């Protein structure tokens, strides 16, 4: 009995305590004692920036604020709406209607207002003693170059964590999770190997090519074979990183990394170099081409590989120049399966390059133990193997570097938030896979391919020797499991200058309509890319101009002026100061170039109209 009374006493105490808590919080709610909001600038972790090789911003963090309402604390809705409307770019009636229409006491009034507007609003709330308005500081992401290299850079979700691209692959580094210096509250910066100017040129050329050929997609890449640095990686269609919701799964696909396809005749460069390097054939070896390669296996299976013409007795040089399928197939008969597999595997086919982008494919290249009697001749012409564009760049580096393969990389270095520590991003070790004389011989054959007698003559550039190979590959129809009669991939690869390459260019045009041959639609795009990049990259040639720059520059400073009624004067403002303008919904702002504003259109003082475009040119 005594025990029951003790339990009853303890239970009564708990009941009384619970009632006390309920009454206490009820009084708080009745008296509206929720404190007015303050923009306190609480400590936020600032995600590190993603930059190109020259320090141009591709992704940066910007401070925003969410503005919310707690209805029980509001004393006068009309007065509140009138006071805060100008600072939120809203009308008083718009604010009032949203508050009154809400079924909850708590509602978000406006999300992601810029930091300056949030501070002005906080000052107004404190000055006017406005109750019921809360300001929550947040950090968001801005992509100044919008669509440029969008699949490479990737994007973050609503929680500011990386979901795709470099944002995803290096999330912990950018987020500061791996940052030992917790006092900085900032993540490290990731520098890419990409050059914004190179990327812009490649995307322009890819866009024109895609329009002219009515292709489903276009990949156009540039790499320095000496370092493996990918200078540009264009993949169209692409999307605006600042407007993820308008993107599609196809536009977000980083094709050069994750998509595997049969390379076609561009692969002959690697298959023929392997055969020559093994010693089973040499520069003087001859192979018959009467328009096709035909052989009946021991099992009675007929193997037939057609050629575009009857080239007669051909050498390896002729096979490359005329893209002779029959000659390449005959050459493969001189090597056994195991050796051929290992020689091609040395290029990295069948393995990920590890360049730094997430979701990379290993392609498709089965072990020689699983080959059929058809495998060798079809592999020799770039079929029965699936590669990525990055693998093609990697393989090309061995031809460019006199036999030394250099793995590609998309990330250059990681710089700590305080700028004191720099970590170079390494991707595998360089390794010799060919004799130097084999690689040099192949480059001479590719130079002849870019002459008038070769398939790649449309890629030729004045005053510069290019080592080029074109290709046209069939695509497997997913329904019939056979090669499509209408879908092809036209491609072209170029090393320049041929004598000592410092640039590799590669293009793949997916499912072009009308003309399909790489020599006709891919080679011209390579020539255009080469013409645009040779001078910029300082590759010597007869008419290469030399540019000089002053040793110092004057760096103006300033703050972003308020946009009210008239177009402000932006002259002298730095690019980073201007970036919040890209988030405005009422006007469109185009920022061209890097540095500081030297010209703008329309001029300062022009009446501001909703939907107008303001162009800011920087130098």
Buried (B, 14 or more C-beta within 10 A) or exposed (E): EEEEEEEEEEEEEEEEEEEEEEEEEEEEEEEEEBEBBEBEBEEBBBBBBBBBBEEBBBBBBBBBBBBBBBBBBBEEBEEBBBBBBBBBBBEBEBBBEBBEEBEEEEBEBBBEBBBBBBBBBBEBBEEEEBBBBBBBBBBBBBBBBBBBBBBBBBBBEEEBBBBBBBBBBBBBBBBBEBBEBEEBBBBBBBBBBBBBBBBBBBBBBBBEBBEBBEBBBBBBBBBBBBBBBBBBBBBBBBBBBBEBEEBEEEBBBBBBBBBBBBBBBBBBBBBBBBBBBBEBBEEEBBBEBEEEBEBEEEEEEEBEBEBBEEBEEBBBBBBBBBBBBBBBBBBBBBBEBEBBBEBBBBBBBBBBBBBBBBBBBBBBBEEBEEBEBBBBBBBBBBBBBBBBBBBBBBBBBBBBBBBBBBBBBBBBBBBBBEEEEEEEBEBBEBEBBBBEEBBBBBBBBBBBBBEEEBBBBBBBBEEBBBBBBBBBBBBBEEEEEEBBEEBBBBBBBBBBBBEEBBBBBBBBBBBBEEEBBBBBBBBBBBBBBBBBBBBEBEBEBEEEEEEEEEEEEEEEEBEBBEBEEEBBBBBBBBBEBBBBBBBEEEBEBEBEEBEBBEBBEBEEEBEBEEEBEBEBBBE
